[in-house]
Structures are given as C-alpha cells and as structure tokens.
Amino acid sequence: TTYVMLRVYVRYSTTDIPSLLPFGKIDEMYLSDDCRYVVGDIYLSALIEKLHLFDETDLFIANLSRFFADRD
C-alpha cells in the first residue's frame, strides 16, 4: 500500500477540525472569533476516511505544494 502525505491548509469557523482530522504534524494554527485555520501534514487516506466532514458549510481545504513549503 502506498501512503500519500499531503500538506494541507484547512479553514473553518466552528467545527473542531484539529481534533477530528488525524494530522501527523501541525505546522501552524490560528484561532480567532471570526476564523480558524490549521496547516499541517495528513495522509490522503485519512482525508478520504473523513469525507463526511467536508459536507460542513464552514470547512475549506486546500493542498499546499511542498515545493514552496521549504522556501520560507
């Protein structure tokens, strides 16, 4: 079995995403009254298992390229 690790940005407003998604590593997290986001590494298979979470209206997810991640 091949495991694909993704670096993702997840923005949400109410759903407690960091406790619901099994991130391998969280690099950045922001919390405010208006917006919350997390940037971290997660396996594609874990995202597929949690597809039902993506029906939430307050959730946006984007895959971040690792090429740019190492050039901060």
All heavy atoms as a GROMACS GRO file, in nm:
protein
  596
    1THR      N    1   0.084  -0.119   0.000
    1THR     CA    2   0.000   0.000   0.000
    1THR      C    3   0.088   0.124   0.000
    1THR      O    4   0.183   0.132   0.077
    1THR     CB    5  -0.091   0.002   0.124
    1THR    OG1    6  -0.167  -0.118   0.125
    1THR    CG2    7  -0.183   0.121   0.122
    2THR      N    8   0.055   0.219  -0.084
    2THR     CA    9   0.127   0.345  -0.092
    2THR      C   10   0.056   0.449  -0.007
    2THR      O   11  -0.065   0.465  -0.018
    2THR     CB   12   0.136   0.395  -0.237
    2THR    OG1   13   0.200   0.294  -0.315
    2THR    CG2   14   0.214   0.522  -0.245
    3TYR      N   15   0.132   0.518   0.074
    3TYR     CA   16   0.076   0.624   0.157
    3TYR      C   17   0.120   0.758   0.101
    3TYR      O   18   0.239   0.781   0.082
    3TYR     CB   19   0.122   0.610   0.301
    3TYR     CG   20   0.070   0.483   0.365
    3TYR    CD1   21   0.150   0.370   0.376
    3TYR    CD2   22  -0.060   0.477   0.414
    3TYR    CE1   23   0.102   0.255   0.434
    3TYR    CE2   24  -0.109   0.362   0.472
    3TYR     CZ   25  -0.028   0.251   0.482
    3TYR     OH   26  -0.076   0.137   0.539
    4VAL      N   27   0.022   0.844   0.076
    4VAL     CA   28   0.050   0.975   0.020
    4VAL      C   29   0.028   1.078   0.131
    4VAL      O   30  -0.082   1.092   0.183
    4VAL     CB   31  -0.042   1.005  -0.100
    4VAL    CG1   32  -0.018   1.146  -0.152
    4VAL    CG2   33  -0.023   0.902  -0.209
    5MET      N   34   0.136   1.147   0.168
    5MET     CA   35   0.128   1.251   0.269
    5MET      C   36   0.104   1.384   0.200
    5MET      O   37   0.174   1.419   0.104
    5MET     CB   38   0.257   1.256   0.350
    5MET     CG   39   0.258   1.363   0.458
    5MET     SD   40   0.140   1.335   0.593
    5MET     CE   41   0.223   1.208   0.686
    6LEU      N   42   0.005   1.457   0.245
    6LEU     CA   43  -0.027   1.588   0.190
    6LEU      C   44   0.000   1.695   0.295
    6LEU      O   45  -0.013   1.672   0.415
    6LEU     CB   46  -0.176   1.595   0.153
    6LEU     CG   47  -0.228   1.494   0.053
    6LEU    CD1   48  -0.379   1.508   0.040
    6LEU    CD2   49  -0.161   1.511  -0.081
    7ARG      N   50   0.035   1.812   0.249
    7ARG     CA   51   0.043   1.930   0.335
    7ARG      C   52  -0.080   2.010   0.300
    7ARG      O   53  -0.099   2.050   0.184
    7ARG     CB   54   0.170   2.009   0.306
    7ARG     CG   55   0.186   2.132   0.391
    7ARG     CD   56   0.320   2.197   0.362
    7ARG     NE   57   0.332   2.326   0.421
    7ARG     CZ   58   0.368   2.348   0.548
    7ARG    NH1   59   0.395   2.247   0.626
    7ARG    NH2   60   0.377   2.470   0.595
    8VAL      N   61  -0.167   2.035   0.399
    8VAL     CA   62  -0.295   2.099   0.371
    8VAL      C   63  -0.316   2.223   0.457
    8VAL      O   64  -0.262   2.236   0.566
    8VAL     CB   65  -0.414   2.002   0.392
    8VAL    CG1   66  -0.410   1.887   0.294
    8VAL    CG2   67  -0.420   1.951   0.534
    9TYR      N   68  -0.397   2.313   0.402
    9TYR     CA   69  -0.448   2.430   0.472
    9TYR      C   70  -0.596   2.403   0.491
    9TYR      O   71  -0.667   2.374   0.394
    9TYR     CB   72  -0.426   2.556   0.387
    9TYR     CG   73  -0.506   2.676   0.429
    9TYR    CD1   74  -0.460   2.761   0.529
    9TYR    CD2   75  -0.628   2.705   0.368
    9TYR    CE1   76  -0.533   2.872   0.567
    9TYR    CE2   77  -0.702   2.816   0.405
    9TYR     CZ   78  -0.654   2.899   0.505
    9TYR     OH   79  -0.727   3.008   0.542
   10VAL      N   80  -0.644   2.408   0.614
   10VAL     CA   81  -0.786   2.385   0.642
   10VAL      C   82  -0.839   2.506   0.717
   10VAL      O   83  -0.790   2.541   0.826
   10VAL     CB   84  -0.810   2.258   0.726
   10VAL    CG1   85  -0.958   2.235   0.747
   10VAL    CG2   86  -0.744   2.137   0.662
   11ARG      N   87  -0.939   2.575   0.659
   11ARG     CA   88  -1.003   2.690   0.723
   11ARG      C   89  -1.142   2.647   0.767
   11ARG      O   90  -1.214   2.578   0.695
   11ARG     CB   91  -1.013   2.807   0.624
   11ARG     CG   92  -1.068   2.934   0.689
   11ARG     CD   93  -1.082   3.045   0.587
   11ARG     NE   94  -1.182   3.006   0.488
   11ARG     CZ   95  -1.169   3.023   0.357
   11ARG    NH1   96  -1.059   3.074   0.306
   11ARG    NH2   97  -1.264   2.986   0.274
   12TYR      N   98  -1.180   2.689   0.886
   12TYR     CA   99  -1.309   2.651   0.942
   12TYR      C  100  -1.353   2.758   1.041
   12TYR      O  101  -1.272   2.842   1.083
   12TYR     CB  102  -1.300   2.514   1.010
   12TYR     CG  103  -1.195   2.507   1.118
   12TYR    CD1  104  -1.229   2.518   1.253
   12TYR    CD2  105  -1.060   2.490   1.086
   12TYR    CE1  106  -1.132   2.513   1.352
   12TYR    CE2  107  -0.963   2.484   1.185
   12TYR     CZ  108  -1.000   2.496   1.317
   12TYR     OH  109  -0.904   2.491   1.414
   13SER      N  110  -1.480   2.758   1.078
   13SER     CA  111  -1.526   2.858   1.175
   13SER      C  112  -1.578   2.797   1.304
   13SER      O  113  -1.559   2.854   1.410
   13SER     CB  114  -1.631   2.949   1.112
   13SER     OG  115  -1.741   2.874   1.066
   14THR      N  116  -1.642   2.682   1.297
   14THR     CA  117  -1.696   2.625   1.420
   14THR      C  118  -1.655   2.481   1.445
   14THR      O  119  -1.632   2.442   1.558
   14THR     CB  120  -1.851   2.632   1.420
   14THR    OG1  121  -1.901   2.563   1.307
   14THR    CG2  122  -1.899   2.776   1.419
   15THR      N  123  -1.645   2.401   1.342
   15THR     CA  124  -1.611   2.259   1.358
   15THR      C  125  -1.470   2.247   1.415
   15THR      O  126  -1.378   2.314   1.370
   15THR     CB  127  -1.617   2.187   1.222
   15THR    OG1  128  -1.745   2.211   1.164
   15THR    CG2  129  -1.597   2.039   1.237
   16ASP      N  130  -1.449   2.160   1.513
   16ASP     CA  131  -1.318   2.144   1.575
   16ASP      C  132  -1.231   2.050   1.491
   16ASP      O  133  -1.208   1.935   1.526
   16ASP     CB  134  -1.334   2.090   1.717
   16ASP     CG  135  -1.203   2.089   1.793
   16ASP    OD1  136  -1.105   2.151   1.746
   16ASP    OD2  137  -1.198   2.026   1.900
   17ILE      N  138  -1.183   2.102   1.380
   17ILE     CA  139  -1.110   2.022   1.282
   17ILE      C  140  -0.982   1.959   1.338
   17ILE      O  141  -0.957   1.841   1.312
   17ILE     CB  142  -1.080   2.108   1.157
   17ILE    CG1  143  -1.211   2.140   1.084
   17ILE    CG2  144  -0.981   2.039   1.064
   17ILE    CD1  145  -1.289   2.019   1.040
   18PRO      N  146  -0.900   2.030   1.416
   18PRO     CA  147  -0.777   1.964   1.465
   18PRO      C  148  -0.803   1.839   1.548
   18PRO      O  149  -0.722   1.748   1.549
   18PRO     CB  150  -0.710   2.074   1.549
   18PRO     CG  151  -0.757   2.200   1.487
   18PRO     CD  152  -0.901   2.171   1.449
   19SER      N  153  -0.916   1.832   1.614
   19SER     CA  154  -0.944   1.711   1.693
   19SER      C  155  -1.012   1.603   1.608
   19SER      O  156  -1.012   1.486   1.646
   19SER     CB  157  -1.032   1.745   1.813
   19SER     OG  158  -1.162   1.779   1.771
   20LEU      N  159  -1.067   1.640   1.492
   20LEU     CA  160  -1.138   1.543   1.408
   20LEU      C  161  -1.052   1.484   1.297
   20LEU      O  162  -1.076   1.371   1.254
   20LEU     CB  163  -1.261   1.610   1.345
   20LEU     CG  164  -1.369   1.655   1.443
   20LEU    CD1  165  -1.480   1.728   1.368
   20LEU    CD2  166  -1.426   1.537   1.520
   21LEU      N  167  -0.954   1.557   1.249
   21LEU     CA  168  -0.865   1.506   1.144
   21LEU      C  169  -0.734   1.461   1.207
   21LEU      O  170  -0.674   1.533   1.287
   21LEU     CB  171  -0.836   1.614   1.039
   21LEU     CG  172  -0.951   1.652   0.947
   21LEU    CD1  173  -0.907   1.762   0.851
   21LEU    CD2  174  -1.003   1.533   0.871
   22PRO      N  175  -0.686   1.343   1.170
   22PRO     CA  176  -0.564   1.289   1.230
   22PRO      C  177  -0.437   1.345   1.164
   22PRO      O  178  -0.371   1.278   1.084
   22PRO     CB  179  -0.578   1.139   1.207
   22PRO     CG  180  -0.658   1.129   1.081
   22PRO     CD  181  -0.753   1.246   1.084
   23PHE      N  182  -0.404   1.469   1.196
   23PHE     CA  183  -0.282   1.530   1.142
   23PHE      C  184  -0.160   1.457   1.197
   23PHE      O  185  -0.152   1.428   1.316
   23PHE     CB  186  -0.274   1.677   1.181
   23PHE     CG  187  -0.367   1.766   1.103
   23PHE    CD1  188  -0.491   1.800   1.152
   23PHE    CD2  189  -0.328   1.815   0.980
   23PHE    CE1  190  -0.576   1.880   1.081
   23PHE    CE2  191  -0.413   1.897   0.907
   23PHE     CZ  192  -0.537   1.929   0.958
   24GLY      N  193  -0.064   1.431   1.109
   24GLY     CA  194   0.063   1.375   1.153
   24GLY      C  195   0.148   1.481   1.219
   24GLY      O  196   0.221   1.456   1.314
   25LYS      N  197   0.136   1.603   1.168
   25LYS     CA  198   0.212   1.716   1.220
   25LYS      C  199   0.135   1.843   1.188
   25LYS      O  200   0.083   1.858   1.077
   25LYS     CB  201   0.350   1.720   1.153
   25LYS     CG  202   0.439   1.833   1.196
   25LYS     CD  203   0.575   1.819   1.131
   25LYS     CE  204   0.604   1.941   1.049
   25LYS     NZ  205   0.733   1.937   0.981
   26ILE      N  206   0.125   1.932   1.284
   26ILE     CA  207   0.063   2.063   1.262
   26ILE      C  208   0.174   2.166   1.267
   26ILE      O  209   0.246   2.177   1.366
   26ILE     CB  210  -0.046   2.093   1.367
   26ILE    CG1  211  -0.164   1.996   1.347
   26ILE    CG2  212  -0.092   2.238   1.357
   26ILE    CD1  213  -0.276   2.011   1.448
   27ASP      N  214   0.188   2.241   1.157
   27ASP     CA  215   0.293   2.342   1.148
   27ASP      C  216   0.246   2.480   1.192
   27ASP      O  217   0.326   2.560   1.240
   27ASP     CB  218   0.345   2.352   1.004
   27ASP     CG  219   0.415   2.225   0.961
   27ASP    OD1  220   0.496   2.173   1.038
   27ASP    OD2  221   0.386   2.178   0.849
   28GLU      N  222   0.119   2.506   1.173
   28GLU     CA  223   0.066   2.639   1.204
   28GLU      C  224  -0.082   2.626   1.239
   28GLU      O  225  -0.154   2.549   1.178
   28GLU     CB  226   0.083   2.729   1.082
   28GLU     CG  227   0.049   2.873   1.104
   28GLU     CD  228   0.079   2.959   0.981
   28GLU    OE1  229   0.159   2.917   0.895
   28GLU    OE2  230   0.021   3.067   0.973
   29MET      N  231  -0.123   2.705   1.338
   29MET     CA  232  -0.264   2.706   1.376
   29MET      C  233  -0.300   2.849   1.416
   29MET      O  234  -0.221   2.918   1.481
   29MET     CB  235  -0.288   2.612   1.494
   29MET     CG  236  -0.434   2.599   1.533
   29MET     SD  237  -0.457   2.489   1.674
   29MET     CE  238  -0.430   2.332   1.597
   30TYR      N  239  -0.419   2.893   1.375
   30TYR     CA  240  -0.467   3.026   1.407
   30TYR      C  241  -0.610   3.015   1.457
   30TYR      O  242  -0.692   2.944   1.397
   30TYR     CB  243  -0.462   3.116   1.283
   30TYR     CG  244  -0.524   3.252   1.305
   30TYR    CD1  245  -0.453   3.351   1.372
   30TYR    CD2  246  -0.651   3.280   1.260
   30TYR    CE1  247  -0.509   3.476   1.393
   30TYR    CE2  248  -0.708   3.404   1.280
   30TYR     CZ  249  -0.637   3.503   1.347
   30TYR     OH  250  -0.692   3.625   1.368
   31LEU      N  251  -0.640   3.083   1.566
   31LEU     CA  252  -0.775   3.082   1.623
   31LEU      C  253  -0.817   3.225   1.655
   31LEU      O  254  -0.743   3.298   1.720
   31LEU     CB  255  -0.780   3.000   1.752
   31LEU     CG  256  -0.736   2.855   1.744
   31LEU    CD1  257  -0.723   2.797   1.884
   31LEU    CD2  258  -0.835   2.776   1.663
   32SER      N  259  -0.935   3.265   1.608
   32SER     CA  260  -0.995   3.393   1.645
   32SER      C  261  -1.145   3.373   1.652
   32SER      O  262  -1.196   3.265   1.624
   32SER     CB  263  -0.959   3.503   1.545
   32SER     OG  264  -1.035   3.491   1.427
   33ASP      N  265  -1.216   3.476   1.688
   33ASP     CA  266  -1.362   3.466   1.695
   33ASP      C  267  -1.424   3.449   1.557
   33ASP      O  268  -1.529   3.387   1.543
   33ASP     CB  269  -1.422   3.590   1.762
   33ASP     CG  270  -1.386   3.598   1.910
   33ASP    OD1  271  -1.356   3.492   1.969
   33ASP    OD2  272  -1.387   3.710   1.965
   34ASP      N  273  -1.360   3.504   1.454
   34ASP     CA  274  -1.416   3.504   1.320
   34ASP      C  275  -1.369   3.388   1.232
   34ASP      O  276  -1.441   3.342   1.146
   34ASP     CB  277  -1.383   3.635   1.248
   34ASP     CG  278  -1.440   3.755   1.319
   34ASP    OD1  279  -1.549   3.743   1.377
   34ASP    OD2  280  -1.375   3.860   1.317
   35CYS      N  281  -1.246   3.345   1.251
   35CYS     CA  282  -1.187   3.247   1.160
   35CYS      C  283  -1.085   3.162   1.233
   35CYS      O  284  -1.023   3.207   1.329
   35CYS     CB  285  -1.120   3.320   1.043
   35CYS     SG  286  -1.048   3.208   0.922
   36ARG      N  287  -1.068   3.041   1.185
   36ARG     CA  288  -0.967   2.949   1.238
   36ARG      C  289  -0.908   2.874   1.120
   36ARG      O  290  -0.976   2.844   1.025
   36ARG     CB  291  -1.032   2.850   1.333
   36ARG     CG  292  -1.095   2.918   1.451
   36ARG     CD  293  -1.179   2.826   1.530
   36ARG     NE  294  -1.239   2.906   1.634
   36ARG     CZ  295  -1.335   2.866   1.712
   36ARG    NH1  296  -1.385   2.747   1.698
   36ARG    NH2  297  -1.382   2.946   1.805
   37TYR      N  298  -0.779   2.844   1.132
   37TYR     CA  299  -0.720   2.760   1.030
   37TYR      C  300  -0.606   2.679   1.089
   37TYR      O  301  -0.552   2.711   1.195
   37TYR     CB  302  -0.673   2.840   0.908
   37TYR     CG  303  -0.550   2.925   0.927
   37TYR    CD1  304  -0.422   2.870   0.918
   37TYR    CD2  305  -0.562   3.062   0.949
   37TYR    CE1  306  -0.309   2.948   0.933
   37TYR    CE2  307  -0.450   3.141   0.964
   37TYR     CZ  308  -0.324   3.084   0.957
   37TYR     OH  309  -0.212   3.161   0.973
   38VAL      N  310  -0.572   2.575   1.017
   38VAL     CA  311  -0.461   2.488   1.054
   38VAL      C  312  -0.387   2.450   0.926
   38VAL      O  313  -0.447   2.432   0.821
   38VAL     CB  314  -0.510   2.364   1.132
   38VAL    CG1  315  -0.602   2.280   1.050
   38VAL    CG2  316  -0.395   2.281   1.184
   39VAL      N  317  -0.254   2.445   0.936
   39VAL     CA  318  -0.169   2.399   0.827
   39VAL      C  319  -0.090   2.281   0.882
   39VAL      O  320  -0.024   2.293   0.986
   39VAL     CB  321  -0.071   2.509   0.779
   39VAL    CG1  322   0.023   2.455   0.672
   39VAL    CG2  323  -0.148   2.630   0.728
   40GLY      N  324  -0.101   2.168   0.813
   40GLY     CA  325  -0.031   2.052   0.863
   40GLY      C  326  -0.026   1.939   0.763
   40GLY      O  327  -0.076   1.950   0.651
   41ASP      N  328   0.037   1.830   0.806
   41ASP     CA  329   0.054   1.712   0.723
   41ASP      C  330  -0.048   1.606   0.760
   41ASP      O  331  -0.072   1.581   0.879
   41ASP     CB  332   0.195   1.653   0.741
   41ASP     CG  333   0.304   1.748   0.698
   41ASP    OD1  334   0.275   1.841   0.621
   41ASP    OD2  335   0.419   1.730   0.742
   42ILE      N  336  -0.107   1.544   0.658
   42ILE     CA  337  -0.207   1.440   0.681
   42ILE      C  338  -0.203   1.343   0.562
   42ILE      O  339  -0.174   1.383   0.449
   42ILE     CB  340  -0.348   1.501   0.698
   42ILE    CG1  341  -0.447   1.397   0.746
   42ILE    CG2  342  -0.394   1.572   0.573
   42ILE    CD1  343  -0.578   1.456   0.795
   43TYR      N  344  -0.229   1.218   0.590
   43TYR     CA  345  -0.233   1.118   0.483
   43TYR      C  346  -0.361   1.134   0.401
   43TYR      O  347  -0.469   1.160   0.456
   43TYR     CB  348  -0.227   0.977   0.539
   43TYR     CG  349  -0.090   0.937   0.585
   43TYR    CD1  350  -0.061   0.922   0.720
   43TYR    CD2  351   0.013   0.914   0.493
   43TYR    CE1  352   0.066   0.885   0.763
   43TYR    CE2  353   0.140   0.878   0.535
   43TYR     CZ  354   0.166   0.864   0.670
   43TYR     OH  355   0.291   0.829   0.712
   44LEU      N  356  -0.349   1.118   0.270
   44LEU     CA  357  -0.464   1.123   0.181
   44LEU      C  358  -0.570   1.022   0.224
   44LEU      O  359  -0.689   1.052   0.224
   44LEU     CB  360  -0.421   1.098   0.037
   44LEU     CG  361  -0.531   1.090  -0.068
   44LEU    CD1  362  -0.612   1.220  -0.072
   44LEU    CD2  363  -0.473   1.058  -0.204
   45SER      N  364  -0.528   0.903   0.264
   45SER     CA  365  -0.623   0.800   0.308
   45SER      C  366  -0.704   0.847   0.429
   45SER      O  367  -0.822   0.815   0.441
   45SER     CB  368  -0.551   0.670   0.339
   45SER     OG  369  -0.454   0.690   0.440
   46ALA      N  370  -0.643   0.925   0.518
   46ALA     CA  371  -0.714   0.977   0.636
   46ALA      C  372  -0.820   1.079   0.592
   46ALA      O  373  -0.930   1.083   0.649
   46ALA     CB  374  -0.617   1.040   0.734
   47LEU      N  375  -0.786   1.160   0.492
   47LEU     CA  376  -0.885   1.255   0.440
   47LEU      C  377  -1.003   1.182   0.376
   47LEU      O  378  -1.119   1.221   0.394
   47LEU     CB  379  -0.821   1.350   0.339
   47LEU     CG  380  -0.730   1.457   0.394
   47LEU    CD1  381  -0.671   1.539   0.280
   47LEU    CD2  382  -0.804   1.547   0.491
   48ILE      N  383  -0.974   1.078   0.302
   48ILE     CA  384  -1.080   1.002   0.237
   48ILE      C  385  -1.172   0.940   0.341
   48ILE      O  386  -1.294   0.940   0.326
   48ILE     CB  387  -1.021   0.897   0.142
   48ILE    CG1  388  -0.955   0.967   0.023
   48ILE    CG2  389  -1.127   0.798   0.095
   48ILE    CD1  390  -0.872   0.877  -0.065
   49GLU      N  391  -1.114   0.890   0.450
   49GLU     CA  392  -1.196   0.831   0.558
   49GLU      C  393  -1.286   0.934   0.624
   49GLU      O  394  -1.390   0.900   0.679
   49GLU     CB  395  -1.106   0.769   0.664
   49GLU     CG  396  -1.038   0.642   0.621
   49GLU     CD  397  -0.942   0.589   0.726
   49GLU    OE1  398  -0.942   0.639   0.841
   49GLU    OE2  399  -0.865   0.497   0.692
   50LYS      N  400  -1.247   1.060   0.620
   50LYS     CA  401  -1.323   1.167   0.686
   50LYS      C  402  -1.401   1.253   0.587
   50LYS      O  403  -1.436   1.367   0.616
   50LYS     CB  404  -1.227   1.257   0.765
   50LYS     CG  405  -1.148   1.185   0.871
   50LYS     CD  406  -1.236   1.142   0.986
   50LYS     CE  407  -1.152   1.080   1.096
   50LYS     NZ  408  -1.229   1.057   1.215
   51LEU      N  409  -1.433   1.199   0.470
   51LEU     CA  410  -1.505   1.275   0.368
   51LEU      C  411  -1.635   1.337   0.419
   51LEU      O  412  -1.674   1.445   0.376
   51LEU     CB  413  -1.535   1.187   0.246
   51LEU     CG  414  -1.424   1.173   0.145
   51LEU    CD1  415  -1.466   1.077   0.034
   51LEU    CD2  416  -1.383   1.305   0.087
   52HIS      N  417  -1.701   1.271   0.512
   52HIS     CA  418  -1.827   1.324   0.564
   52HIS      C  419  -1.809   1.461   0.630
   52HIS      O  420  -1.901   1.541   0.635
   52HIS     CB  421  -1.890   1.226   0.662
   52HIS     CG  422  -1.808   1.203   0.785
   52HIS    ND1  423  -1.700   1.117   0.787
   52HIS    CD2  424  -1.817   1.257   0.908
   52HIS    CE1  425  -1.646   1.119   0.908
   52HIS    NE2  426  -1.715   1.204   0.984
   53LEU      N  427  -1.690   1.491   0.679
   53LEU     CA  428  -1.664   1.622   0.740
   53LEU      C  429  -1.669   1.734   0.638
   53LEU      O  430  -1.698   1.848   0.672
   53LEU     CB  431  -1.528   1.624   0.808
   53LEU     CG  432  -1.509   1.532   0.928
   53LEU    CD1  433  -1.364   1.540   0.976
   53LEU    CD2  434  -1.604   1.569   1.040
   54PHE      N  435  -1.639   1.702   0.512
   54PHE     CA  436  -1.634   1.805   0.410
   54PHE      C  437  -1.771   1.855   0.367
   54PHE      O  438  -1.781   1.948   0.289
   54PHE     CB  439  -1.552   1.756   0.290
   54PHE     CG  440  -1.414   1.712   0.329
   54PHE    CD1  441  -1.367   1.588   0.293
   54PHE    CD2  442  -1.334   1.794   0.404
   54PHE    CE1  443  -1.240   1.548   0.330
   54PHE    CE2  444  -1.206   1.755   0.443
   54PHE     CZ  445  -1.160   1.631   0.406
   55ASP      N  446  -1.875   1.794   0.419
   55ASP     CA  447  -2.010   1.843   0.394
   55ASP      C  448  -2.044   1.964   0.481
   55ASP      O  449  -2.143   2.031   0.459
   55ASP     CB  450  -2.114   1.733   0.419
   55ASP     CG  451  -2.104   1.622   0.317
   55ASP    OD1  452  -2.054   1.648   0.206
   55ASP    OD2  453  -2.145   1.510   0.348
   56GLU      N  454  -1.962   1.989   0.581
   56GLU     CA  455  -1.984   2.104   0.669
   56GLU      C  456  -1.967   2.232   0.588
   56GLU      O  457  -1.874   2.245   0.509
   56GLU     CB  458  -1.884   2.103   0.786
   56GLU     CG  459  -1.894   1.980   0.874
   56GLU     CD  460  -2.023   1.975   0.951
   56GLU    OE1  461  -2.076   2.082   0.989
   56GLU    OE2  462  -2.073   1.864   0.973
   57THR      N  463  -2.055   2.328   0.612
   57THR     CA  464  -2.050   2.452   0.534
   57THR      C  465  -1.936   2.544   0.576
   57THR      O  466  -1.900   2.633   0.503
   57THR     CB  467  -2.183   2.528   0.548
   57THR    OG1  468  -2.207   2.554   0.686
   57THR    CG2  469  -2.298   2.448   0.490
   58ASP      N  470  -1.879   2.521   0.693
   58ASP     CA  471  -1.775   2.611   0.741
   58ASP      C  472  -1.634   2.559   0.714
   58ASP      O  473  -1.539   2.604   0.773
   58ASP     CB  474  -1.792   2.638   0.890
   58ASP     CG  475  -1.754   2.518   0.978
   58ASP    OD1  476  -1.766   2.404   0.931
   58ASP    OD2  477  -1.713   2.540   1.091
   59LEU      N  478  -1.619   2.466   0.621
   59LEU     CA  479  -1.491   2.399   0.600
   59LEU      C  480  -1.438   2.423   0.459
   59LEU      O  481  -1.509   2.407   0.361
   59LEU     CB  482  -1.508   2.249   0.624
   59LEU     CG  483  -1.385   2.162   0.606
   59LEU    CD1  484  -1.280   2.197   0.710
   59LEU    CD2  485  -1.424   2.016   0.618
   60PHE      N  486  -1.312   2.466   0.451
   60PHE     CA  487  -1.242   2.480   0.324
   60PHE      C  488  -1.107   2.412   0.339
   60PHE      O  489  -1.038   2.432   0.439
   60PHE     CB  490  -1.220   2.628   0.289
   60PHE     CG  491  -1.130   2.649   0.171
   60PHE    CD1  492  -1.179   2.635   0.042
   60PHE    CD2  493  -0.996   2.679   0.189
   60PHE    CE1  494  -1.095   2.653  -0.068
   60PHE    CE2  495  -0.911   2.697   0.081
   60PHE     CZ  496  -0.962   2.684  -0.048
   61ILE      N  497  -1.068   2.333   0.241
   61ILE     CA  498  -0.940   2.263   0.247
   61ILE      C  499  -0.866   2.280   0.114
   61ILE      O  500  -0.926   2.276   0.007
   61ILE     CB  501  -0.958   2.114   0.282
   61ILE    CG1  502  -0.822   2.046   0.304
   61ILE    CG2  503  -1.039   2.042   0.177
   61ILE    CD1  504  -0.832   1.912   0.370
   62ALA      N  505  -0.734   2.299   0.124
   62ALA     CA  506  -0.650   2.313   0.004
   62ALA      C  507  -0.520   2.238   0.027
   62ALA      O  508  -0.463   2.243   0.136
   62ALA     CB  509  -0.622   2.459  -0.025
   63ASN      N  510  -0.474   2.170  -0.077
   63ASN     CA  511  -0.345   2.103  -0.074
   63ASN      C  512  -0.237   2.207  -0.104
   63ASN      O  513  -0.247   2.282  -0.200
   63ASN     CB  514  -0.342   1.990  -0.177
   63ASN     CG  515  -0.213   1.913  -0.176
   63ASN    OD1  516  -0.155   1.889  -0.070
   63ASN    ND2  517  -0.168   1.872  -0.292
   64LEU      N  518  -0.133   2.212  -0.022
   64LEU     CA  519  -0.023   2.306  -0.042
   64LEU      C  520   0.096   2.231  -0.101
   64LEU      O  521   0.133   2.124  -0.053
   64LEU     CB  522   0.019   2.369   0.091
   64LEU     CG  523  -0.089   2.447   0.165
   64LEU    CD1  524  -0.036   2.494   0.299
   64LEU    CD2  525  -0.136   2.564   0.081
   65SER      N  526   0.156   2.290  -0.200
   65SER     CA  527   0.270   2.228  -0.265
   65SER      C  528   0.390   2.226  -0.171
   65SER      O  529   0.423   2.325  -0.106
   65SER     CB  530   0.306   2.306  -0.392
   65SER     OG  531   0.428   2.261  -0.443
   66ARG      N  532   0.457   2.114  -0.164
   66ARG     CA  533   0.577   2.104  -0.080
   66ARG      C  534   0.694   2.182  -0.140
   66ARG      O  535   0.786   2.220  -0.070
   66ARG     CB  536   0.615   1.958  -0.061
   66ARG     CG  537   0.513   1.887   0.021
   66ARG     CD  538   0.577   1.768   0.089
   66ARG     NE  539   0.479   1.703   0.173
   66ARG     CZ  540   0.460   1.734   0.301
   66ARG    NH1  541   0.531   1.826   0.357
   66ARG    NH2  542   0.370   1.671   0.372
   67PHE      N  543   0.692   2.207  -0.270
   67PHE     CA  544   0.797   2.284  -0.335
   67PHE      C  545   0.812   2.421  -0.268
   67PHE      O  546   0.921   2.465  -0.239
   67PHE     CB  547   0.768   2.302  -0.484
   67PHE     CG  548   0.868   2.389  -0.554
   67PHE    CD1  549   0.990   2.339  -0.596
   67PHE    CD2  550   0.840   2.522  -0.576
   67PHE    CE1  551   1.083   2.419  -0.660
   67PHE    CE2  552   0.933   2.604  -0.640
   67PHE     CZ  553   1.054   2.552  -0.681
   68PHE      N  554   0.700   2.488  -0.242
   68PHE     CA  555   0.704   2.620  -0.183
   68PHE      C  556   0.718   2.616  -0.031
   68PHE      O  557   0.765   2.710   0.030
   68PHE     CB  558   0.578   2.699  -0.221
   68PHE     CG  559   0.571   2.727  -0.368
   68PHE    CD1  560   0.481   2.659  -0.448
   68PHE    CD2  561   0.656   2.818  -0.427
   68PHE    CE1  562   0.475   2.683  -0.584
   68PHE    CE2  563   0.650   2.841  -0.563
   68PHE     CZ  564   0.559   2.774  -0.642
   69ALA      N  565   0.680   2.508   0.030
   69ALA     CA  566   0.683   2.497   0.176
   69ALA      C  567   0.826   2.506   0.231
   69ALA      O  568   0.847   2.556   0.339
   69ALA     CB  569   0.619   2.366   0.220
   70ASP      N  570   0.922   2.459   0.156
   70ASP     CA  571   1.060   2.459   0.202
   70ASP      C  572   1.134   2.588   0.170
   70ASP      O  573   1.253   2.599   0.194
   70ASP     CB  574   1.135   2.341   0.140
   70ASP     CG  575   1.077   2.208   0.183
   70ASP    OD1  576   1.020   2.202   0.294
   70ASP    OD2  577   1.089   2.111   0.106
   71ARG      N  578   1.067   2.688   0.117
   71ARG     CA  579   1.134   2.810   0.074
   71ARG      C  580   1.091   2.932   0.153
   71ARG      O  581   1.098   3.043   0.106
   71ARG     CB  582   1.109   2.831  -0.074
   71ARG     CG  583   1.191   2.731  -0.155
   71ARG     CD  584   1.143   2.716  -0.295
   71ARG     NE  585   1.231   2.635  -0.376
   71ARG     CZ  586   1.251   2.505  -0.361
   71ARG    NH1  587   1.195   2.440  -0.263
   71ARG    NH2  588   1.329   2.439  -0.444
   72ASP      N  589   1.045   2.912   0.276
   72ASP     CA  590   1.005   3.026   0.362
   72ASP      C  591   1.125   3.104   0.409
   72ASP      O  592   1.229   3.056   0.430
   72ASP     CB  593   0.928   2.976   0.485
   72ASP     CG  594   0.790   2.925   0.447
   72ASP    OD1  595   0.743   2.957   0.338
   72ASP    OD2  596   0.732   2.854   0.530
   0.00000   0.00000   0.00000
